[in-house]
Amino acid sequence: MKSIVNITTIFACVCIMASCGEQKSDNKTGQTDSTQQEKTKPVKVMPITVQEVSIEEVYPATIQAWQEAHVGPAAPGQIHKIYVNVGDKVSKGTLLAQMDPTQYNQVRIQYQDAKRDLQRMDSLIKYGNISQQTYDKIKLQNEVLQTNLQTLGDNVFLKAPFPGVITGKYFNERENYSGMAAAVGVGAIFTIMQVNELKVIVSVSERFFPIVKKGMKTKLLTDIYPDKKFEGAIETVYPTIDAATKTFKIEIKVPNPQELLRPGMYARIAFDFGKAKAMVVPANAVLKQEGTNERYVFIFDNGKAIRIPVELGTRFNEQIEIRSEKITPGMQLIYAGHTGLINEQAVEIK
């Protein structure tokens, strides 16, 4: 009887242990399933499609003077007279300053004497009273003096090379011009800028190189005049592509008859490149890498979220154009639930 009780007791213990083992196994399996569910994130997807859109690009730029010149004589000397100040508007040929004219006056007298001598020689050569060789020598001397006088005149009487405004004056009357203005690092007494016409230079994506042509119209936008759109036209298309940035430069001429715009102002240049086919996605589907300018999206592929860098194009209200060689129409874009995803994270479509 005692042995029967012992066997029964042992059998009961084994059953209890087996039951506990099964319960532990079930708990372990439950924990695995729960962990798996936590790692798999629900998302919403949509197919990427190609649409025909109006391609409008906007590029930042700094406004520059159409022409800029640093005006000063070729050689050092004393400044005899200054006729303009900073802010003065001048026409082409306006006298800006006069240097010491001593040497100029000396050469001018020599030239006047040589000119009279040549006039006498004209009469003598006409009647054969002097040789051709003598006449040619005097004529050459006259031409040399005339050239010297012109060169000295250009460096004594400093004139505006084009219509504009004086934006810098670096010396005063009676000061000695040393040949260098420290403020600009070049030889100049004045700086003059043409502001009734302006220019901007922008770098444009190489994909627009076949489209951009000289004369194409653009619009210039500024924060200082938010309600105004200034017209511009492409003046120069640079012929090479920057290998590092894959962009090329465009110079745009902007009429400024009212002189509302000024060199140094920040502006945005808007291009209308017409219609083209492009991949357009919801703007909120595009994420930005923190601390960089990199943009990326997530594509659903076999239960995983695949991160792919993209370039941005034109924005259309709540949608934006994306470009990437790794993305093709028909791929499943994750547009909801994508925040916080990491590359190749398990996801499921809800």
Secondary structure, DSSP 8 states (H G I E B T S, - for coil): -HHHHHHHHHHHHHHHHHHHHHHHHHHHHHHHHHHHHHHSEEEEEEE--EEEEEEEEEEEEE-EEEEEEEE--SS-EEEEEE---TT-EE-TT-EEEEE--HHHHHHHHHHHHHHHHHHHHHHHHHTT-S-HHHHHHHHHHHHHHHHHHHHHHHHHEEE-SSSEEEEEE---TT-EE-S-BTTTTBS-SEEEEEEEEEEEEEEEEGGGTTT--TT-EEEEE-SSSTT--EEEEEEEE-S--BTTTTEEEEEEEEE-TT--S-TT-EEEEEEEEEEEEEEEEEGGG-EE-TTS--EEEEEEETTEEEEEEEEEEEEETTEEEEE-TT--TT-EEEEES-TT--TTEEEEE-
